[in-house]
């Protein structure tokens, strides 16, 4: 850790994670806003937009509810400034992750493992984002540190409270913990019936609390984990957001998550398979990793962040196994390895945290300034012509202004030849604009239009009455329907 030695370990870890609050200035995935901040903003302030998941009641309010409490406290003291609304939840995330790092260090008693965890660029990149996956990773790390591994004198089920609430907020967390719970029950020296009774009691308490919070927030009785299972597993809704090859996690996910640490992990796998009798804890972790990757690989929709909660187990198994190798390493080789580890994480960390996909956040800041300085007697409205949920909204505007954006609800009604609004627009932008604005006598042209540069070239006729007021960089590597720059237009009438 490159922080003052006079500070305690926890304090240094908090400072380290707080640097990410400042340095990470880019967007990653829509869920960091639309499944957390946007929901919390609507809960706290009474206006905002909820995605289809919340209409279908497949998401738990547990995490957004916590953020909404922060928002309400700010509002009570008239401190609901936009920079506090966006930064305070991330500060909360930083403290939670730092505590998880601290518990990991106390558990492993290994500075090298802590260094690898803290330097991991993807974890640093995600650690302060308001993603449920971030919370899941931090809570999984904490739970692992109090999990009663075989040989432990304390046969405790305290970890189950964390796992229970985590599984209610993020049902897929149960995939990771199912084999660990089975291992705990089978390895426990307690009476199995009594232990199972404690399991049932804790699980019922967590379920009841989750159902209570969700039912109050939704205004009707609902069991969100069951609805989540119906929609994503039985209904296959996740397929709408992309399908990847069954081996995607092996050839794409792990290299991004582990980087150069893939090499020690491969070596650890070989040692565990050969000396499993002497590496019991590592063997259990490897089985959990293999089980989780298998289950996730069978699901068609895959993302890097889904396997983030496995990171502490990857680091533990890799470091513990390679540490026991009796290999003499010179001081020069040791420093070279450390320099390689630092560089291989710092370079991508800085690029993705400061440059890649920053345009959406910068554009919302410009739009917020425009709206806040507009004439109150002339209400403004905005049209966002970008992939759905590509930008945050009211959580970064904090103004109850009219905003329309392209939607992409899945075909929940099983309609024939269904095409969502975003796909219809990108298939023929001019036709969509003509149907919704130009030839629509009821509709009025929006005050502001936000779009990517690759789309602007296709709707030049529609933009004739608009003036370009801002052009912000977004990414060097635009994906489908995205562009290198985001353009902000204002109608000539209001210029």
Helices and strands as residue ranges (DSSP letters): H 9-23, H 31-32, I 33-37, H 38-45, H 52-55, H 62-76, H 82-108, H 111-119, H 121-127, H 132-146, H 159-169, H 173-187, H 192-218, H 224-229, I 230-234, G 237-241, H 248-248, I 249-253, H 254-258, G 259-261, H 262-274, H 280-298, G 304-310, H 311-323, H 331-354, H 359-372, E 381-385, H 394-397, E 402-405, H 421-427, H 429-433, I 434-438, E 448-452, H 453-456, G 462-465, E 466-473, E 485-491, G 492-494
